[in-house]
Amino acid sequence: DKIGIIVNFKIHGHYVLGKLSFEILDLVSCADINMPKARDRAHEYDIPRACTFDDLLADPEIQIVINLTVPKAHAEVSLAAIAAGKSVQSEKPLAVTREDGRKVLAAAKERGVLVGCAPDTFLGGGQQTCRKLIDDGAIGRPVAAVAFMAGHGPERWHPNPDFFYQVGGGPMFDMGPYYLTALVNLLGPARRVTASAQRSFAERVAGPDRVNGRRIPVEIPTHIAGVIDFAAGDAAGIAAGNPGPVATLITSFDVWAANLPRIEIYGSEGSLSVPDPNTFGGAVMLRTADEVEWREIPHTHSTEVGRGIGVADMAYALTDPGGTRRHRTSGALAYHVLDLMHAFHDASREGRHITIESVCERPAALPVGLEAGRLD
């Protein structure tokens, strides 16, 4: 499939390099409101054409648009691409508001195109190995989980960090999608959330010079601690009265240092240590009930993939002759994650559990033994 990319200088290179791994993808155009920058990126990554966004949408050969704009522009750009008859793979989050997220999904359904969204890191070897272990019963029935993203924000290293502290940013909307998508992939969709959230500091200081740096006002919570109740498992589990897993999640831009796991899944027969969901690899560690030490599990799936595997999976779905293949980084999954992120903030503000109204399918696991550059 021919694809066009709307560039973002911090992350678009990862998508370009990632798509080169998949023979089904042909990146033919890149667009930016700043044409000199678009030309520079096209030259840097040997993309045949630099163009305006309007020109990209008018190109009848382009089937997929990769939307790498800032969060506040995600919905607007995706809706424009959908209106032009293009399928869209968006950077996370799907949209800033639930309303805009629903508009994107509705427009795609009406136009007959697909919507996908980052992250696609859960399709890497580390996360897929964990998925296989859970599906194979290595830890028995999952009963609980923890997930922690604890850092002190991007203002000391990012050249334009302001949007991280505006509506649509913060640790939950910036990093939460990696952790929540990983949890949904491993445990299935969620049914309710409760949380506490706070804005710990009224402003941040940009740059490494914390004395003379530029001051950034903080509009959003920067430390969110919550609990997710996942839906009960399969029909047999429901019939047996088994509840779904309960997960503790913390996302924070207020922590200078921590010794916390990224993600751990606790089952009736053992525990699983899941690697950083912001990567495609990482060590997978398992300790079953009859073991006295953790042991590293070899990857069952390739880690030689990158950002772009989600786009490739969408392309396979678009070219499926039967029209039944569902891409894994789906709009429904992304909207469920968006719904969850808002639910954390809603729960803190309202002081109650928030029932999750959105639904999605647990993404299909990747088969073992895929050839390099292929997903079929």
C-alpha positions as CSV (number, residue, x, y, z in Angstrom):
1,D,0.0,0.0,0.0
2,K,1.2,3.5,-0.8
3,I,1.3,5.7,2.3
4,G,1.9,9.4,3.1
5,I,3.3,10.7,6.4
6,I,2.6,14.0,8.2
7,V,5.9,14.7,9.8
8,N,6.9,15.3,13.4
9,F,10.6,15.8,13.7
10,K,11.0,13.9,16.9
11,I,9.2,10.7,16.0
12,H,8.7,10.4,12.3
13,G,12.1,8.9,11.7
14,H,11.1,5.9,13.8
15,Y,8.1,5.4,11.6
16,V,10.1,5.7,8.4
17,L,12.7,3.2,9.6
18,G,10.0,0.9,10.9
19,K,8.0,0.8,7.6
20,L,11.2,-0.1,5.7
21,S,11.0,-3.5,7.5
22,F,7.7,-4.4,5.7
23,E,7.5,-5.1,2.0
24,I,3.8,-4.3,1.9
25,L,4.4,-0.6,2.6
26,D,5.6,2.0,0.1
27,L,6.2,5.4,1.7
28,V,5.8,7.9,-1.2
29,S,5.1,11.3,0.4
30,C,5.7,13.4,3.5
31,A,3.8,16.6,4.3
32,D,4.3,19.5,6.7
33,I,2.9,23.0,7.0
34,N,6.5,24.1,6.8
35,M,7.5,23.0,3.3
36,P,11.3,23.5,3.8
37,K,11.1,21.1,6.7
38,A,9.1,18.6,4.7
39,R,11.7,18.8,1.9
40,D,14.5,18.3,4.5
41,R,12.8,15.2,5.9
42,A,12.1,13.8,2.4
43,H,15.7,14.2,1.5
44,E,16.9,12.8,4.9
45,Y,14.9,9.6,4.5
46,D,14.9,9.3,0.7
47,I,11.1,9.8,0.5
48,P,10.2,10.5,-3.2
49,R,8.0,13.6,-2.6
50,A,7.5,16.4,-0.2
51,C,4.2,18.2,-0.3
52,T,1.5,20.1,1.5
53,F,-1.2,18.3,3.5
54,D,-3.8,19.2,0.9
55,D,-1.6,17.8,-1.9
56,L,-1.2,14.6,0.1
57,L,-4.9,14.2,0.5
58,A,-5.5,14.9,-3.1
59,D,-3.2,12.1,-4.3
60,P,-5.4,9.2,-5.4
61,E,-2.6,6.6,-5.0
62,I,-2.2,7.2,-1.3
63,Q,-4.3,4.7,0.7
64,I,-2.9,5.3,4.3
65,V,-2.0,8.6,6.0
66,I,0.2,8.4,9.1
67,N,-0.8,11.3,11.3
68,L,2.1,12.4,13.5
69,T,0.8,15.9,14.5
70,V,0.6,17.2,18.1
71,P,-2.3,15.7,20.2
72,K,-4.6,18.6,19.8
73,A,-4.5,18.3,16.0
74,H,-4.9,14.5,15.9
75,A,-8.7,14.5,15.4
76,E,-8.8,17.4,12.9
77,V,-6.1,15.9,10.7
78,S,-7.5,12.4,10.9
79,L,-11.0,13.6,10.0
80,A,-9.6,15.5,7.0
81,A,-7.8,12.4,5.8
82,I,-10.9,10.2,6.3
83,A,-13.0,12.7,4.3
84,A,-10.5,12.3,1.5
85,G,-11.1,8.5,1.5
86,K,-7.8,7.6,3.2
87,S,-7.3,5.2,6.1
88,V,-5.4,6.8,9.0
89,Q,-2.8,5.6,11.4
90,S,-2.6,8.3,14.1
91,E,0.0,8.9,16.7
92,K,-1.4,8.5,20.2
93,P,-3.8,9.5,21.6
94,L,-6.6,9.0,19.1
95,A,-8.0,12.4,20.1
96,V,-7.9,14.7,23.0
97,T,-11.6,14.3,23.9
98,R,-14.0,11.4,23.9
99,E,-16.3,13.3,21.6
100,D,-13.6,13.9,19.0
101,G,-12.6,10.2,19.3
102,R,-16.1,9.1,18.5
103,K,-16.3,11.5,15.6
104,V,-13.2,9.9,14.1
105,L,-14.5,6.4,14.4
106,A,-18.0,7.3,13.1
107,A,-16.5,9.1,10.1
108,A,-14.3,6.2,9.2
109,K,-17.2,3.7,9.4
110,E,-19.3,6.0,7.2
111,R,-16.5,6.4,4.7
112,G,-15.5,2.7,4.7
113,V,-11.9,3.3,5.7
114,L,-9.8,2.1,8.6
115,V,-8.5,4.0,11.6
116,G,-5.6,2.9,13.7
117,C,-3.5,4.4,16.4
118,A,-0.2,4.1,18.2
119,P,1.2,2.5,20.2
120,D,2.1,-0.6,18.2
121,T,4.9,-1.6,20.6
122,F,2.7,-4.3,22.0
123,L,3.3,-6.1,18.7
124,G,7.0,-6.4,19.5
125,G,8.8,-9.5,20.6
126,G,8.8,-8.6,24.3
127,Q,5.1,-8.0,24.7
128,Q,4.0,-10.8,22.3
129,T,6.2,-13.3,24.3
130,C,4.3,-12.2,27.4
131,R,1.0,-12.5,25.6
132,K,1.9,-16.1,24.5
133,L,2.9,-17.0,28.1
134,I,-0.4,-15.8,29.5
135,D,-2.4,-17.4,26.7
136,D,-0.5,-20.7,27.2
137,G,-1.4,-20.7,31.0
138,A,2.2,-20.2,32.2
139,I,0.9,-18.1,35.2
140,G,-2.5,-19.7,35.5
141,R,-5.5,-17.3,35.6
142,P,-4.4,-13.6,35.8
143,V,-5.7,-12.1,39.0
144,A,-3.9,-8.8,39.4
145,A,-1.3,-6.5,37.8
146,V,0.8,-3.4,38.5
147,A,2.0,-0.8,36.0
148,F,4.3,2.2,36.8
149,M,5.5,5.1,34.7
150,A,7.4,7.3,37.1
151,G,9.6,10.1,35.8
152,H,10.0,13.9,36.0
153,G,8.6,15.0,32.7
154,P,10.3,15.9,29.3
155,E,10.9,19.7,30.0
156,R,14.6,19.3,30.6
157,W,15.3,17.6,27.2
158,H,12.4,18.2,24.8
159,P,12.9,21.3,22.6
160,N,9.2,22.1,22.7
161,P,7.7,20.7,25.9
162,D,4.8,23.0,26.4
163,F,2.1,20.7,25.0
164,F,3.0,18.0,27.5
165,Y,1.6,20.3,30.2
166,Q,-1.5,21.4,28.3
167,V,-4.9,19.7,27.9
168,G,-4.2,16.5,26.0
169,G,-0.8,16.1,27.6
170,G,0.4,15.0,31.0
171,P,1.8,11.6,32.0
172,M,-1.5,9.8,31.5
173,F,-2.1,11.1,27.9
174,D,1.6,11.0,27.0
175,M,2.7,7.7,28.4
176,G,-0.5,6.1,29.5
177,P,-1.4,4.7,26.1
178,Y,1.7,2.5,26.2
179,Y,0.8,1.0,29.5
180,L,-2.9,0.7,29.0
181,T,-2.6,-0.8,25.5
182,A,-0.2,-3.3,26.9
183,L,-2.6,-4.2,29.7
184,V,-5.6,-4.6,27.3
185,N,-3.5,-6.8,25.1
186,L,-2.5,-9.0,28.0
187,L,-5.7,-9.0,30.0
188,G,-8.5,-7.8,27.8
189,P,-10.8,-4.7,28.0
190,A,-11.5,-2.9,31.3
191,R,-14.9,-2.4,32.9
192,R,-14.3,0.3,35.6
193,V,-11.7,2.7,36.9
194,T,-11.1,4.7,40.1
195,A,-8.2,7.1,40.8
196,S,-6.7,10.1,42.4
197,A,-5.0,12.8,40.4
198,Q,-3.2,16.0,41.2
199,R,-1.2,18.8,39.7
200,S,1.8,18.8,42.0
201,F,3.5,21.9,40.6
202,A,1.9,25.0,39.1
203,E,4.7,25.4,36.6
204,R,7.7,23.7,35.1
205,V,11.0,25.0,33.9
206,A,12.2,24.2,30.4
207,G,15.7,23.3,29.5
208,P,18.6,21.9,31.5
209,D,19.1,25.2,33.3
210,R,16.5,25.0,36.1
211,V,17.4,28.5,37.3
212,N,17.1,30.6,34.2
213,G,15.0,28.4,32.0
214,R,11.6,29.4,30.5
215,R,8.6,28.9,32.8
216,I,5.8,26.6,31.6
217,P,2.3,26.8,33.2
218,V,0.9,23.4,34.1
219,E,-2.8,22.9,33.1
220,I,-3.3,19.2,33.8
221,P,-2.6,16.6,36.6
222,T,0.9,15.4,36.7
223,H,0.5,12.5,39.1
224,I,-2.3,10.0,38.6
225,A,-2.7,6.9,40.7
226,G,-5.6,4.5,40.0
227,V,-7.1,1.1,39.9
228,I,-8.6,-0.7,36.9
229,D,-11.1,-3.6,37.1
230,F,-10.8,-5.7,34.0
231,A,-13.7,-7.6,32.6
232,A,-14.0,-11.2,33.5
233,G,-12.2,-13.6,31.3
234,D,-13.6,-16.3,28.9
235,A,-17.0,-17.9,29.2
236,A,-15.6,-20.8,31.3
237,G,-14.2,-18.2,33.8
238,I,-17.4,-16.3,34.0
239,A,-19.4,-19.5,34.6
240,A,-17.0,-20.4,37.4
241,G,-17.5,-17.0,39.0
242,N,-14.0,-15.9,38.5
243,P,-13.6,-12.1,38.6
244,G,-11.5,-10.2,36.1
245,P,-8.0,-9.0,37.1
246,V,-7.5,-5.9,39.2
247,A,-4.6,-3.6,38.1
248,T,-2.8,-0.7,39.9
249,L,-1.5,2.0,37.6
250,I,0.6,5.1,38.4
251,T,1.7,7.6,35.8
252,S,3.7,10.5,37.0
253,F,5.8,13.5,35.9
254,D,6.7,14.2,39.5
255,V,9.2,11.5,40.4
256,W,12.9,12.2,40.2
257,A,13.9,8.5,40.8
258,A,12.2,5.2,41.4
259,N,12.9,1.5,41.6
260,L,9.6,0.2,40.3
261,P,8.7,-2.5,37.8
262,R,7.3,-1.4,34.4
263,I,4.5,-4.0,34.4
264,E,4.0,-7.2,36.3
265,I,1.1,-9.7,35.9
266,Y,0.2,-11.9,38.8
267,G,-1.6,-15.2,38.2
268,S,-3.0,-18.1,40.1
269,E,0.1,-20.1,39.3
270,G,2.9,-17.6,39.0
271,S,4.1,-14.1,38.2
272,L,5.3,-12.5,35.0
273,S,7.6,-9.4,34.6
274,V,6.7,-7.5,31.4
275,P,9.3,-5.3,29.7
276,D,9.0,-1.6,29.1
277,P,5.9,-1.1,26.9
278,N,7.6,1.8,25.2
279,T,10.0,-0.7,23.5
280,F,9.6,-3.6,21.2
281,G,12.0,-5.9,23.1
282,G,13.2,-6.2,26.7
283,A,13.7,-9.0,29.1
284,V,10.7,-11.2,29.9
285,M,11.0,-12.8,33.4
286,L,8.8,-15.6,34.8
287,R,8.5,-17.1,38.2
288,T,6.0,-19.9,38.8
289,A,4.6,-21.1,42.1
290,D,7.1,-23.9,42.5
291,E,10.2,-21.9,41.5
292,V,12.5,-20.0,44.0
293,E,14.0,-17.6,41.4
294,W,13.0,-15.6,38.4
295,R,14.1,-16.9,35.0
296,E,14.4,-15.1,31.7
297,I,12.2,-16.5,28.9
298,P,13.6,-16.4,25.4
299,H,11.5,-14.3,23.0
300,T,9.0,-16.2,21.0
301,H,8.5,-13.4,18.5
302,S,10.9,-11.0,16.7
303,T,12.1,-7.8,18.3
304,E,13.5,-6.7,14.9
305,V,10.5,-4.5,14.3
306,G,9.7,-0.9,15.0
307,R,7.1,1.8,14.8
308,G,5.4,1.0,11.5
309,I,4.4,-2.6,12.3
310,G,0.9,-1.2,13.2
311,V,0.7,0.5,9.8
312,A,1.8,-2.7,8.1
313,D,-0.9,-4.7,10.0
314,M,-3.5,-2.1,8.7
315,A,-2.2,-2.6,5.2
316,Y,-2.7,-6.3,5.4
317,A,-6.2,-5.8,6.6
318,L,-6.9,-3.4,3.7
319,T,-5.6,-5.9,1.1
320,D,-7.3,-9.0,2.7
321,P,-9.3,-10.4,-0.2
322,G,-12.0,-11.7,2.2
323,G,-12.3,-8.4,4.0
324,T,-12.4,-10.2,7.4
325,R,-8.9,-9.6,8.7
326,R,-8.9,-7.1,11.6
327,H,-5.9,-4.9,12.3
328,R,-4.6,-5.0,15.8
329,T,-3.9,-1.3,16.5
330,S,-7.6,-0.6,15.8
331,G,-9.6,2.6,16.4
332,A,-11.8,0.7,18.8
333,L,-8.8,-0.3,20.9
334,A,-7.4,3.3,20.8
335,Y,-10.8,4.7,21.8
336,H,-11.1,2.3,24.7
337,V,-7.7,3.5,25.9
338,L,-8.8,7.1,25.5
339,D,-11.9,6.4,27.4
340,L,-9.8,4.8,30.2
341,M,-7.5,7.8,30.4
342,H,-10.4,10.2,30.8
343,A,-11.9,7.9,33.4
344,F,-8.9,8.2,35.7
345,H,-9.3,12.0,35.7
346,D,-13.1,11.8,36.0
347,A,-12.9,9.4,38.9
348,S,-10.5,11.7,40.8
349,R,-12.7,14.7,40.2
350,E,-15.9,13.0,41.1
351,G,-14.7,10.7,43.9
352,R,-16.1,7.5,42.5
353,H,-15.7,4.5,40.3
354,I,-16.3,5.2,36.6
355,T,-17.9,2.5,34.5
356,I,-16.2,2.2,31.1
357,E,-18.8,2.4,28.4
358,S,-16.5,1.7,25.5
359,V,-15.8,-1.8,24.3
360,C,-13.1,-3.4,22.2
361,E,-11.8,-6.8,21.3
362,R,-8.6,-8.0,22.8
363,P,-6.2,-7.7,19.8
364,A,-5.3,-11.1,18.2
365,A,-1.9,-12.4,19.1
366,L,0.7,-12.5,16.4
367,P,1.5,-16.0,15.1
368,V,4.9,-17.5,16.0
369,G,7.4,-17.9,13.2
370,L,6.5,-15.0,11.0
371,E,9.1,-14.3,8.2
372,A,11.0,-11.0,8.5
373,G,9.1,-8.2,6.8
374,R,5.8,-10.1,6.7
375,L,2.7,-10.4,9.0
376,D,1.0,-13.2,7.1
